[in-house]
Amino acid sequence: MTRRFLFVLGSSRDDGNTELLARAAAEQLAEDVEQQWIDLSDHLLPDFEDLRHDSDHVRPTEGNVGLLFDATLAATDIVIASPLYWYSLSGQAKRYLDYWSGWLRTPGADFKGTLAGRTLWGVTALAHEEFEVADPLIGTLHHSAAYMGMRFGGVLLGNGSKPGDVLGDTEALARAKTFFAQEAPLARFPYETP
Ligand SMILES: Cc1cc2nc3c(=O)[nH]c(=O)nc-3n(C[C@H](O)[C@H](O)[C@H](O)COP(=O)(O)O)c2cc1C
């Protein structure tokens, strides 16, 4: 299967550090790897409504929800590119993940079965220089991958406050060059034995 990367951008500003870092990593992808970029600020999702236990689920076909649903199912690799906001995902990125909970129950879609074995990656920029403060974001993405039976490629981290700062983080740019070439093992919850 040809690899198809979906980049979901979750910043609240254009041309931010997270997107710059994600684009630096994406530059290294082979030409035959398809790329789709969706900026959640240009494709706003309505407030997530928890209808999991209602019976009237329908497959989303229209608007931004339909676009993201189809793009997510079509991707072999999903990259959540979210700035670090309060040590975790931005609201936009978190809302996109919340939608996955509804999509798990969409009739005829087999959302979980389709994503199982595919790969989740993260990219984030943060103002803090001590990257361990991003552990909650990393844990959110890792555990979400484990829940979905997905592989997890890790999170590419870069430092920056104002837009463009990350281009001065030479170590992050060096990591970006090989980031998507890394092994992405199946994600497992910490309590699971290998
Ligand atoms: C709402 C908000 C919350 C933030 N929270 C954190 C944080 O918890 N830790 C941190 O290091 N930086 C934090 N920052 C700084 C951003 O992570 C930083 O400016 C980053 O470069 C933004 O990425 P972007 O340019 O892709 O939007 C926060 C910024 C905003 C606007």
The ligand as a Gaussian input file, in Angstrom:
#p B3LYP/6-31G(d) Opt

LIG

0 1
 C       -2.487000      28.970000      24.998000
 C       -0.996000      28.748000      25.024000
 C       -0.475000      27.842000      25.918000
 C        0.893000      27.576000      25.924000
 N        1.368000      26.661000      26.813000
 C        2.690000      26.352000      26.804000
 C        3.209000      25.358000      27.687000
 O        2.482000      24.738000      28.450000
 N        4.541000      25.099000      27.654000
 C        5.370000      25.760000      26.787000
 O        6.566000      25.474000      26.810000
 N        4.903000      26.688000      25.918000
 C        3.589000      27.006000      25.901000
 N        3.098000      27.929000      25.027000
 C        4.007000      28.510000      24.022000
 C        3.874000      27.796000      22.677000
 O        3.970000      26.385000      22.826000
 C        4.974000      28.261000      21.717000
 O        4.830000      29.650000      21.475000
 C        4.967000      27.512000      20.404000
 O        6.059000      27.960000      19.618000
 C        3.671000      27.759000      19.642000
 O        3.670000      26.968000      18.468000
 P        3.094000      27.515000      17.082000
 O        4.007000      28.641000      16.640000
 O        3.138000      26.343000      16.164000
 O        1.700000      27.994000      17.343000
 C        1.747000      28.248000      24.999000
 C        1.196000      29.179000      24.109000
 C       -0.158000      29.426000      24.104000
 C       -0.724000      30.432000      23.125000

